[in-house]
Amino acid sequence: MKRQLPTTIYMMVLCRLLTGSLELIAAILMWRSGKITSALKINAFLGFVGPVVLIITNALALRALSSELPLQKLLIIALGVLLIFWGATS
């Protein structure tokens, strides 16, 4: 019997597949433009998209786990995500 995956998993996977596709398209655009300035602009856009996707996928997971985990553990997970961002900016 086939196991049914939760909707949250599908949403997280779809989000990652879309951003992975965006990364590939961006790489092709950089290659085809052949200009450093264009490649830098595309790369800057990708630099913005990456953290946004991280926040979205983590928010989806936390929302799904909110009924299963105690509030204290959810806050620790959220703090861990914030520490990732803090560590990446310094």
Jmol script that loads the backbone (N, CA, C; Angstrom):
load data "model"
ATOM      1  N   MET A   1       0.834  -1.174   0.000  1.00  0.00           N
ATOM      2  CA  MET A   1       0.000   0.000   0.000  1.00  0.00           C
ATOM      3  C   MET A   1       0.888   1.250   0.000  1.00  0.00           C
ATOM      4  N   LYS A   2       0.564   2.209  -0.832  1.00  0.00           N
ATOM      5  CA  LYS A   2       1.359   3.428  -0.949  1.00  0.00           C
ATOM      6  C   LYS A   2       1.041   4.385   0.199  1.00  0.00           C
ATOM      7  N   ARG A   3       2.099   4.922   0.796  1.00  0.00           N
ATOM      8  CA  ARG A   3       1.936   5.850   1.903  1.00  0.00           C
ATOM      9  C   ARG A   3       1.640   7.245   1.372  1.00  0.00           C
ATOM     10  N   GLN A   4       0.692   7.934   1.975  1.00  0.00           N
ATOM     11  CA  GLN A   4       0.311   9.287   1.567  1.00  0.00           C
ATOM     12  C   GLN A   4       1.181  10.309   2.313  1.00  0.00           C
ATOM     13  N   LEU A   5       1.861  11.168   1.561  1.00  0.00           N
ATOM     14  CA  LEU A   5       2.685  12.198   2.172  1.00  0.00           C
ATOM     15  C   LEU A   5       1.827  13.396   2.545  1.00  0.00           C
ATOM     16  N   PRO A   6       2.193  14.075   3.627  1.00  0.00           N
ATOM     17  CA  PRO A   6       1.437  15.263   4.023  1.00  0.00           C
ATOM     18  C   PRO A   6       1.539  16.377   2.976  1.00  0.00           C
ATOM     19  N   THR A   7       0.523  17.193   2.915  1.00  0.00           N
ATOM     20  CA  THR A   7       0.485  18.315   1.970  1.00  0.00           C
ATOM     21  C   THR A   7       1.661  19.256   2.180  1.00  0.00           C
ATOM     22  N   THR A   8       2.075  19.427   3.425  1.00  0.00           N
ATOM     23  CA  THR A   8       3.196  20.309   3.719  1.00  0.00           C
ATOM     24  C   THR A   8       4.464  19.852   3.005  1.00  0.00           C
ATOM     25  N   ILE A   9       4.684  18.556   2.961  1.00  0.00           N
ATOM     26  CA  ILE A   9       5.862  18.027   2.266  1.00  0.00           C
ATOM     27  C   ILE A   9       5.800  18.396   0.789  1.00  0.00           C
ATOM     28  N   TYR A  10       4.636  18.224   0.180  1.00  0.00           N
ATOM     29  CA  TYR A  10       4.487  18.580  -1.226  1.00  0.00           C
ATOM     30  C   TYR A  10       4.753  20.064  -1.454  1.00  0.00           C
ATOM     31  N   MET A  11       4.268  20.908  -0.550  1.00  0.00           N
ATOM     32  CA  MET A  11       4.486  22.346  -0.689  1.00  0.00           C
ATOM     33  C   MET A  11       5.964  22.697  -0.553  1.00  0.00           C
ATOM     34  N   MET A  12       6.648  22.059   0.393  1.00  0.00           N
ATOM     35  CA  MET A  12       8.077  22.318   0.583  1.00  0.00           C
ATOM     36  C   MET A  12       8.881  21.838  -0.627  1.00  0.00           C
ATOM     37  N   VAL A  13       8.545  20.663  -1.124  1.00  0.00           N
ATOM     38  CA  VAL A  13       9.246  20.117  -2.289  1.00  0.00           C
ATOM     39  C   VAL A  13       9.006  20.995  -3.511  1.00  0.00           C
ATOM     40  N   LEU A  14       7.773  21.418  -3.722  1.00  0.00           N
ATOM     41  CA  LEU A  14       7.451  22.284  -4.854  1.00  0.00           C
ATOM     42  C   LEU A  14       8.232  23.598  -4.780  1.00  0.00           C
ATOM     43  N   CYS A  15       8.306  24.159  -3.592  1.00  0.00           N
ATOM     44  CA  CYS A  15       9.054  25.409  -3.405  1.00  0.00           C
ATOM     45  C   CYS A  15      10.524  25.206  -3.768  1.00  0.00           C
ATOM     46  N   ARG A  16      11.118  24.118  -3.310  1.00  0.00           N
ATOM     47  CA  ARG A  16      12.525  23.844  -3.604  1.00  0.00           C
ATOM     48  C   ARG A  16      12.751  23.521  -5.080  1.00  0.00           C
ATOM     49  N   LEU A  17      11.814  22.813  -5.701  1.00  0.00           N
ATOM     50  CA  LEU A  17      11.941  22.523  -7.132  1.00  0.00           C
ATOM     51  C   LEU A  17      11.859  23.800  -7.962  1.00  0.00           C
ATOM     52  N   LEU A  18      10.964  24.697  -7.573  1.00  0.00           N
ATOM     53  CA  LEU A  18      10.845  25.962  -8.295  1.00  0.00           C
ATOM     54  C   LEU A  18      12.112  26.800  -8.162  1.00  0.00           C
ATOM     55  N   THR A  19      12.655  26.867  -6.969  1.00  0.00           N
ATOM     56  CA  THR A  19      13.869  27.663  -6.801  1.00  0.00           C
ATOM     57  C   THR A  19      15.073  26.995  -7.448  1.00  0.00           C
ATOM     58  N   GLY A  20      15.096  25.667  -7.456  1.00  0.00           N
ATOM     59  CA  GLY A  20      16.167  24.964  -8.166  1.00  0.00           C
ATOM     60  C   GLY A  20      16.109  25.244  -9.657  1.00  0.00           C
ATOM     61  N   SER A  21      14.904  25.252 -10.196  1.00  0.00           N
ATOM     62  CA  SER A  21      14.724  25.591 -11.610  1.00  0.00           C
ATOM     63  C   SER A  21      15.150  27.028 -11.881  1.00  0.00           C
ATOM     64  N   LEU A  22      14.821  27.910 -10.947  1.00  0.00           N
ATOM     65  CA  LEU A  22      15.215  29.315 -11.084  1.00  0.00           C
ATOM     66  C   LEU A  22      16.737  29.447 -11.097  1.00  0.00           C
ATOM     67  N   GLU A  23      17.414  28.663 -10.268  1.00  0.00           N
ATOM     68  CA  GLU A  23      18.873  28.679 -10.237  1.00  0.00           C
ATOM     69  C   GLU A  23      19.459  28.237 -11.583  1.00  0.00           C
ATOM     70  N   LEU A  24      18.882  27.183 -12.146  1.00  0.00           N
ATOM     71  CA  LEU A  24      19.364  26.708 -13.453  1.00  0.00           C
ATOM     72  C   LEU A  24      19.117  27.743 -14.550  1.00  0.00           C
ATOM     73  N   ILE A  25      17.943  28.341 -14.543  1.00  0.00           N
ATOM     74  CA  ILE A  25      17.637  29.375 -15.539  1.00  0.00           C
ATOM     75  C   ILE A  25      18.583  30.556 -15.379  1.00  0.00           C
ATOM     76  N   ALA A  26      18.850  30.932 -14.132  1.00  0.00           N
ATOM     77  CA  ALA A  26      19.766  32.051 -13.881  1.00  0.00           C
ATOM     78  C   ALA A  26      21.169  31.737 -14.384  1.00  0.00           C
ATOM     79  N   ALA A  27      21.616  30.500 -14.170  1.00  0.00           N
ATOM     80  CA  ALA A  27      22.952  30.105 -14.655  1.00  0.00           C
ATOM     81  C   ALA A  27      23.020  30.189 -16.179  1.00  0.00           C
ATOM     82  N   ILE A  28      21.960  29.759 -16.844  1.00  0.00           N
ATOM     83  CA  ILE A  28      21.923  29.837 -18.308  1.00  0.00           C
ATOM     84  C   ILE A  28      21.931  31.294 -18.761  1.00  0.00           C
ATOM     85  N   LEU A  29      21.161  32.133 -18.082  1.00  0.00           N
ATOM     86  CA  LEU A  29      21.132  33.559 -18.431  1.00  0.00           C
ATOM     87  C   LEU A  29      22.496  34.216 -18.235  1.00  0.00           C
ATOM     88  N   MET A  30      23.168  33.861 -17.151  1.00  0.00           N
ATOM     89  CA  MET A  30      24.518  34.401 -16.921  1.00  0.00           C
ATOM     90  C   MET A  30      25.456  33.997 -18.041  1.00  0.00           C
ATOM     91  N   TRP A  31      25.398  32.727 -18.397  1.00  0.00           N
ATOM     92  CA  TRP A  31      26.270  32.194 -19.434  1.00  0.00           C
ATOM     93  C   TRP A  31      25.992  32.851 -20.782  1.00  0.00           C
ATOM     94  N   ARG A  32      24.715  32.998 -21.113  1.00  0.00           N
ATOM     95  CA  ARG A  32      24.356  33.562 -22.411  1.00  0.00           C
ATOM     96  C   ARG A  32      24.629  35.056 -22.497  1.00  0.00           C
ATOM     97  N   SER A  33      24.525  35.768 -21.366  1.00  0.00           N
ATOM     98  CA  SER A  33      24.770  37.215 -21.407  1.00  0.00           C
ATOM     99  C   SER A  33      26.244  37.504 -21.663  1.00  0.00           C
ATOM    100  N   GLY A  34      27.118  36.727 -21.039  1.00  0.00           N
ATOM    101  CA  GLY A  34      28.548  36.914 -21.232  1.00  0.00           C
ATOM    102  C   GLY A  34      29.090  38.207 -20.640  1.00  0.00           C
ATOM    103  N   LYS A  35      28.284  38.884 -19.843  1.00  0.00           N
ATOM    104  CA  LYS A  35      28.709  40.148 -19.231  1.00  0.00           C
ATOM    105  C   LYS A  35      28.758  39.996 -17.720  1.00  0.00           C
ATOM    106  N   ILE A  36      29.828  40.496 -17.146  1.00  0.00           N
ATOM    107  CA  ILE A  36      29.989  40.426 -15.692  1.00  0.00           C
ATOM    108  C   ILE A  36      28.876  41.205 -14.994  1.00  0.00           C
ATOM    109  N   THR A  37      28.513  42.369 -15.506  1.00  0.00           N
ATOM    110  CA  THR A  37      27.495  43.195 -14.843  1.00  0.00           C
ATOM    111  C   THR A  37      26.138  42.481 -14.824  1.00  0.00           C
ATOM    112  N   SER A  38      25.789  41.847 -15.921  1.00  0.00           N
ATOM    113  CA  SER A  38      24.519  41.112 -15.964  1.00  0.00           C
ATOM    114  C   SER A  38      24.558  39.919 -15.008  1.00  0.00           C
ATOM    115  N   ALA A  39      25.660  39.205 -15.014  1.00  0.00           N
ATOM    116  CA  ALA A  39      25.802  38.046 -14.129  1.00  0.00           C
ATOM    117  C   ALA A  39      25.725  38.471 -12.665  1.00  0.00           C
ATOM    118  N   LEU A  40      26.308  39.605 -12.347  1.00  0.00           N
ATOM    119  CA  LEU A  40      26.272  40.103 -10.971  1.00  0.00           C
ATOM    120  C   LEU A  40      24.847  40.457 -10.549  1.00  0.00           C
ATOM    121  N   LYS A  41      24.090  41.059 -11.437  1.00  0.00           N
ATOM    122  CA  LYS A  41      22.691  41.405 -11.126  1.00  0.00           C
ATOM    123  C   LYS A  41      21.862  40.140 -10.913  1.00  0.00           C
ATOM    124  N   ILE A  42      22.063  39.156 -11.767  1.00  0.00           N
ATOM    125  CA  ILE A  42      21.329  37.898 -11.624  1.00  0.00           C
ATOM    126  C   ILE A  42      21.715  37.210 -10.325  1.00  0.00           C
ATOM    127  N   ASN A  43      22.987  37.216 -10.023  1.00  0.00           N
ATOM    128  CA  ASN A  43      23.471  36.598  -8.790  1.00  0.00           C
ATOM    129  C   ASN A  43      22.927  37.310  -7.555  1.00  0.00           C
ATOM    130  N   ALA A  44      22.819  38.621  -7.618  1.00  0.00           N
ATOM    131  CA  ALA A  44      22.259  39.378  -6.497  1.00  0.00           C
ATOM    132  C   ALA A  44      20.799  38.997  -6.269  1.00  0.00           C
ATOM    133  N   PHE A  45      20.071  38.820  -7.347  1.00  0.00           N
ATOM    134  CA  PHE A  45      18.676  38.393  -7.226  1.00  0.00           C
ATOM    135  C   PHE A  45      18.589  37.021  -6.565  1.00  0.00           C
ATOM    136  N   LEU A  46      19.460  36.108  -6.982  1.00  0.00           N
ATOM    137  CA  LEU A  46      19.467  34.774  -6.379  1.00  0.00           C
ATOM    138  C   LEU A  46      19.854  34.833  -4.904  1.00  0.00           C
ATOM    139  N   GLY A  47      20.726  35.757  -4.557  1.00  0.00           N
ATOM    140  CA  GLY A  47      21.109  35.941  -3.163  1.00  0.00           C
ATOM    141  C   GLY A  47      19.945  36.375  -2.299  1.00  0.00           C
ATOM    142  N   PHE A  48      18.990  37.052  -2.896  1.00  0.00           N
ATOM    143  CA  PHE A  48      17.776  37.445  -2.176  1.00  0.00           C
ATOM    144  C   PHE A  48      16.787  36.283  -2.094  1.00  0.00           C
ATOM    145  N   VAL A  49      16.672  35.530  -3.160  1.00  0.00           N
ATOM    146  CA  VAL A  49      15.687  34.449  -3.233  1.00  0.00           C
ATOM    147  C   VAL A  49      16.018  33.324  -2.254  1.00  0.00           C
ATOM    148  N   GLY A  50      17.292  32.979  -2.111  1.00  0.00           N
ATOM    149  CA  GLY A  50      17.691  31.870  -1.250  1.00  0.00           C
ATOM    150  C   GLY A  50      17.190  31.980   0.185  1.00  0.00           C
ATOM    151  N   PRO A  51      17.458  33.090   0.873  1.00  0.00           N
ATOM    152  CA  PRO A  51      16.964  33.221   2.248  1.00  0.00           C
ATOM    153  C   PRO A  51      15.435  33.263   2.340  1.00  0.00           C
ATOM    154  N   VAL A  52      14.796  33.833   1.349  1.00  0.00           N
ATOM    155  CA  VAL A  52      13.328  33.882   1.354  1.00  0.00           C
ATOM    156  C   VAL A  52      12.755  32.462   1.288  1.00  0.00           C
ATOM    157  N   VAL A  53      13.354  31.638   0.445  1.00  0.00           N
ATOM    158  CA  VAL A  53      12.900  30.252   0.328  1.00  0.00           C
ATOM    159  C   VAL A  53      13.163  29.495   1.619  1.00  0.00           C
ATOM    160  N   LEU A  54      14.291  29.744   2.247  1.00  0.00           N
ATOM    161  CA  LEU A  54      14.589  29.112   3.536  1.00  0.00           C
ATOM    162  C   LEU A  54      13.526  29.472   4.566  1.00  0.00           C
ATOM    163  N   ILE A  55      13.153  30.731   4.621  1.00  0.00           N
ATOM    164  CA  ILE A  55      12.131  31.172   5.573  1.00  0.00           C
ATOM    165  C   ILE A  55      10.796  30.511   5.263  1.00  0.00           C
ATOM    166  N   ILE A  56      10.424  30.472   3.989  1.00  0.00           N
ATOM    167  CA  ILE A  56       9.132  29.895   3.606  1.00  0.00           C
ATOM    168  C   ILE A  56       9.069  28.410   3.943  1.00  0.00           C
ATOM    169  N   THR A  57      10.110  27.662   3.571  1.00  0.00           N
ATOM    170  CA  THR A  57      10.073  26.219   3.826  1.00  0.00           C
ATOM    171  C   THR A  57      10.104  25.910   5.320  1.00  0.00           C
ATOM    172  N   ASN A  58      10.867  26.678   6.083  1.00  0.00           N
ATOM    173  CA  ASN A  58      10.881  26.469   7.531  1.00  0.00           C
ATOM    174  C   ASN A  58       9.546  26.857   8.159  1.00  0.00           C
ATOM    175  N   ALA A  59       8.932  27.922   7.666  1.00  0.00           N
ATOM    176  CA  ALA A  59       7.627  28.334   8.190  1.00  0.00           C
ATOM    177  C   ALA A  59       6.577  27.256   7.906  1.00  0.00           C
ATOM    178  N   LEU A  60       6.629  26.671   6.729  1.00  0.00           N
ATOM    179  CA  LEU A  60       5.691  25.588   6.406  1.00  0.00           C
ATOM    180  C   LEU A  60       5.875  24.412   7.364  1.00  0.00           C
ATOM    181  N   ALA A  61       7.125  24.036   7.591  1.00  0.00           N
ATOM    182  CA  ALA A  61       7.402  22.904   8.488  1.00  0.00           C
ATOM    183  C   ALA A  61       6.982  23.215   9.918  1.00  0.00           C
ATOM    184  N   LEU A  62       7.279  24.414  10.381  1.00  0.00           N
ATOM    185  CA  LEU A  62       6.907  24.785  11.753  1.00  0.00           C
ATOM    186  C   LEU A  62       5.397  24.833  11.924  1.00  0.00           C
ATOM    187  N   ARG A  63       4.709  25.314  10.896  1.00  0.00           N
ATOM    188  CA  ARG A  63       3.250  25.344  10.973  1.00  0.00           C
ATOM    189  C   ARG A  63       2.691  23.928  11.075  1.00  0.00           C
ATOM    190  N   ALA A  64       3.261  23.018  10.308  1.00  0.00           N
ATOM    191  CA  ALA A  64       2.789  21.635  10.344  1.00  0.00           C
ATOM    192  C   ALA A  64       3.114  20.957  11.673  1.00  0.00           C
ATOM    193  N   LEU A  65       4.236  21.315  12.265  1.00  0.00           N
ATOM    194  CA  LEU A  65       4.640  20.704  13.534  1.00  0.00           C
ATOM    195  C   LEU A  65       4.029  21.371  14.759  1.00  0.00           C
ATOM    196  N   SER A  66       3.381  22.500  14.565  1.00  0.00           N
ATOM    197  CA  SER A  66       2.895  23.279  15.707  1.00  0.00           C
ATOM    198  C   SER A  66       1.926  22.500  16.592  1.00  0.00           C
ATOM    199  N   SER A  67       1.201  21.562  16.032  1.00  0.00           N
ATOM    200  CA  SER A  67       0.268  20.778  16.853  1.00  0.00           C
ATOM    201  C   SER A  67       0.953  19.583  17.509  1.00  0.00           C
ATOM    202  N   GLU A  68       2.146  19.218  17.035  1.00  0.00           N
ATOM    203  CA  GLU A  68       2.828  18.029  17.552  1.00  0.00           C
ATOM    204  C   GLU A  68       3.914  18.346  18.575  1.00  0.00           C
ATOM    205  N   LEU A  69       4.541  19.511  18.444  1.00  0.00           N
ATOM    206  CA  LEU A  69       5.650  19.863  19.335  1.00  0.00           C
ATOM    207  C   LEU A  69       5.226  20.903  20.359  1.00  0.00           C
ATOM    208  N   PRO A  70       5.837  20.850  21.545  1.00  0.00           N
ATOM    209  CA  PRO A  70       5.556  21.886  22.528  1.00  0.00           C
ATOM    210  C   PRO A  70       6.101  23.245  22.058  1.00  0.00           C
ATOM    211  N   LEU A  71       5.508  24.300  22.559  1.00  0.00           N
ATOM    212  CA  LEU A  71       5.881  25.655  22.164  1.00  0.00           C
ATOM    213  C   LEU A  71       7.369  25.908  22.379  1.00  0.00           C
ATOM    214  N   GLN A  72       7.934  25.406  23.458  1.00  0.00           N
ATOM    215  CA  GLN A  72       9.348  25.623  23.758  1.00  0.00           C
ATOM    216  C   GLN A  72      10.238  25.075  22.638  1.00  0.00           C
ATOM    217  N   LYS A  73       9.946  23.900  22.128  1.00  0.00           N
ATOM    218  CA  LYS A  73      10.765  23.321  21.059  1.00  0.00           C
ATOM    219  C   LYS A  73      10.588  24.087  19.752  1.00  0.00           C
ATOM    220  N   LEU A  74       9.373  24.556  19.476  1.00  0.00           N
ATOM    221  CA  LEU A  74       9.148  25.365  18.283  1.00  0.00           C
ATOM    222  C   LEU A  74       9.951  26.664  18.345  1.00  0.00           C
ATOM    223  N   LEU A  75       9.998  27.264  19.522  1.00  0.00           N
ATOM    224  CA  LEU A  75      10.773  28.495  19.688  1.00  0.00           C
ATOM    225  C   LEU A  75      12.263  28.239  19.520  1.00  0.00           C
ATOM    226  N   ILE A  76      12.747  27.105  19.979  1.00  0.00           N
ATOM    227  CA  ILE A  76      14.159  26.759  19.803  1.00  0.00           C
ATOM    228  C   ILE A  76      14.485  26.584  18.324  1.00  0.00           C
ATOM    229  N   ILE A  77      13.593  25.939  17.579  1.00  0.00           N
ATOM    230  CA  ILE A  77      13.804  25.772  16.135  1.00  0.00           C
ATOM    231  C   ILE A  77      13.810  27.131  15.443  1.00  0.00           C
ATOM    232  N   ALA A  78      12.840  27.981  15.787  1.00  0.00           N
ATOM    233  CA  ALA A  78      12.777  29.316  15.191  1.00  0.00           C
ATOM    234  C   ALA A  78      14.034  30.118  15.534  1.00  0.00           C
ATOM    235  N   LEU A  79      14.519  29.994  16.758  1.00  0.00           N
ATOM    236  CA  LEU A  79      15.743  30.678  17.154  1.00  0.00           C
ATOM    237  C   LEU A  79      16.933  30.173  16.342  1.00  0.00           C
ATOM    238  N   GLY A  80      16.969  28.880  16.074  1.00  0.00           N
ATOM    239  CA  GLY A  80      18.036  28.314  15.255  1.00  0.00           C
ATOM    240  C   GLY A  80      18.048  28.910  13.855  1.00  0.00           C
ATOM    241  N   VAL A  81      16.876  29.096  13.273  1.00  0.00           N
ATOM    242  CA  VAL A  81      16.790  29.719  11.949  1.00  0.00           C
ATOM    243  C   VAL A  81      17.289  31.157  12.009  1.00  0.00           C
ATOM    244  N   LEU A  82      16.892  31.883  13.043  1.00  0.00           N
ATOM    245  CA  LEU A  82      17.357  33.264  13.195  1.00  0.00           C
ATOM    246  C   LEU A  82      18.881  33.320  13.374  1.00  0.00           C
ATOM    247  N   LEU A  83      19.431  32.368  14.103  1.00  0.00           N
ATOM    248  CA  LEU A  83      20.885  32.337  14.293  1.00  0.00           C
ATOM    249  C   LEU A  83      21.613  32.069  12.974  1.00  0.00           C
ATOM    250  N   ILE A  84      21.010  31.273  12.102  1.00  0.00           N
ATOM    251  CA  ILE A  84      21.602  31.041  10.782  1.00  0.00           C
ATOM    252  C   ILE A  84      21.720  32.357  10.043  1.00  0.00           C
ATOM    253  N   PHE A  85      20.649  33.148  10.059  1.00  0.00           N
ATOM    254  CA  PHE A  85      20.678  34.436   9.364  1.00  0.00           C
ATOM    255  C   PHE A  85      21.659  35.408  10.012  1.00  0.00           C
ATOM    256  N   TRP A  86      21.687  35.414  11.331  1.00  0.00           N
ATOM    257  CA  TRP A  86      22.596  36.307  12.045  1.00  0.00           C
ATOM    258  C   TRP A  86      24.050  35.932  11.730  1.00  0.00           C
ATOM    259  N   GLY A  87      24.344  34.645  11.732  1.00  0.00           N
ATOM    260  CA  GLY A  87      25.693  34.180  11.432  1.00  0.00           C
ATOM    261  C   GLY A  87      26.106  34.459   9.994  1.00  0.00           C
ATOM    262  N   ALA A  88      25.156  34.455   9.106  1.00  0.00           N
ATOM    263  CA  ALA A  88      25.465  34.688   7.696  1.00  0.00           C
ATOM    264  C   ALA A  88      25.702  36.157   7.388  1.00  0.00           C
ATOM    265  N   THR A  89      25.218  37.058   8.234  1.00  0.00           N
ATOM    266  CA  THR A  89      25.370  38.489   7.964  1.00  0.00           C
ATOM    267  C   THR A  89      26.616  39.080   8.588  1.00  0.00           C
ATOM    268  N   SER A  90      27.234  38.374   9.516  1.00  0.00           N
ATOM    269  CA  SER A  90      28.391  38.987  10.195  1.00  0.00           C
ATOM    270  C   SER A  90      29.691  38.697   9.528  1.00  0.00           C
TER     271      SER A  90
END
end "model"
wireframe off; spacefill off
backbone 0.3
color backbone group
